[in-house]
């Protein structure tokens, strides 16, 4: 089961690392999310967001091979993913790029939920 959990964490980690390319700047953030970001303050916040997601993604990938830290990774990933979906889904009417982000987060959420069930409820299966 440890390889299974590790695989799930790696998938969720890669999904969180992918937006790191947004750190390049506003034009790249625009292509990632299908929006124009003209306010330089918002660009700063979104670039920092890209770094934080990558940091969480790196934690998920690292903890895939460090079972003693997997609880931390699973809970952190769940908090991040659920909070984004909880903010985004009620708003609705997403552009195509953001729809891709939401689908990716749903995949990450599924991976993290399955990892949590296996880790916490089926530890010796």
N, C-alpha and C positions, 0 to 999 in steps of 0.2 A: 504493500500500500504506500510505502514511502516514495517510490518512484512515481506513482499515480499522483500523489499530492504535489510532488516536485513539478511534475508536468503541468498541472493546473496552475501552480504559482508562476511558472515561467510564462505561460500564455497570458495570464493577467498582468504580469510584469512588463511584457513586451507591449501590450496594449497601452500601458501607462507611460512607457518610454517613448513611443512614437511621436507624441506632440513636442518632443524636445527640439525638433527642427524649427519650431516657432520662435526660438530664442534668436534666430537670425535677424528678425525684424518684422515690421508692419506688413510688408508685402507678402512675406511667407505666412504670417498669421492669417492674412486675408485669404490666401489660397487654401489653408487648412480648414478654415471655418466658414468660408464663403461670405465674409463680411469685410467691409472697408473699415479700417481702424485709423482714423486721422488724428485723434487726440493723442499727443505724445505721452501724456500721463497714463492713458489706457494702454498704450503700447508697452510702457514700462511694466505695468501690472500683468499684462498678458504674457510678456516674455518671462517674468518671474514665475508665473503660473506654470509655464512650460518646464522650467527648471525644477519646480516642486513636484510636478507629476513624474518627471524623470527620476527624481530622488526616490519617490515612492516605488516606481517601477524597479529601480535598482535594488531596493530593499526586498521586494517580492522575489526577484531573481536570486539574490544572495541567500535568502532564507529558504529557497527551494532546496539548497544543498546544506543548510544548517538547521536541522529539525528542531533544535532547542529554541529557535527564534520564530518558528512558523506561526505560533499563536499570535505574536505581535504582528507579523506580516498579514495574516488573514484578517484580523480585526481592523488593521489600518486600511487595507484594501477595501474591506466592506464599508467602512465609514466613508471613505472617499467616493466610492462608486454609488452607494445609496444616496449620499447627500447630493451628488450631481443629478442623478435621475429624479430625486425628489424635488429638486429645484426646476429642472427642465421639463419634465413630463406634464405638469399641470399647465404650463404656458402653451405648449402645442404649437402648431403651424410653423414647423422648422424648415429651414432651407435644406437642400440636398446634402450639403457638407455636414451640417449639424446632425442630420438624420444618420449619417454614417457614424458619427461620434457616438450617438445614442445607441445604435446597434452594437458597436464595439464595446461600449460600457455594459450593455446587457450580456454580452458574451463573457466579459470579465466578471460580472456579478455571478453568472451561472458557475463559472470556474471556482470562484471564491466560496460560494455557498456549498458546492459539492465538496471542496477541500475541507470546509468547516465541518460538514456532516461526517465525513470520513475521519477527520482528525479528532473531533470531540465526541462523536457518538459511536463510531466503529473502530476504536483504536487498535483492536486486536483481530480485526477481520482479515 
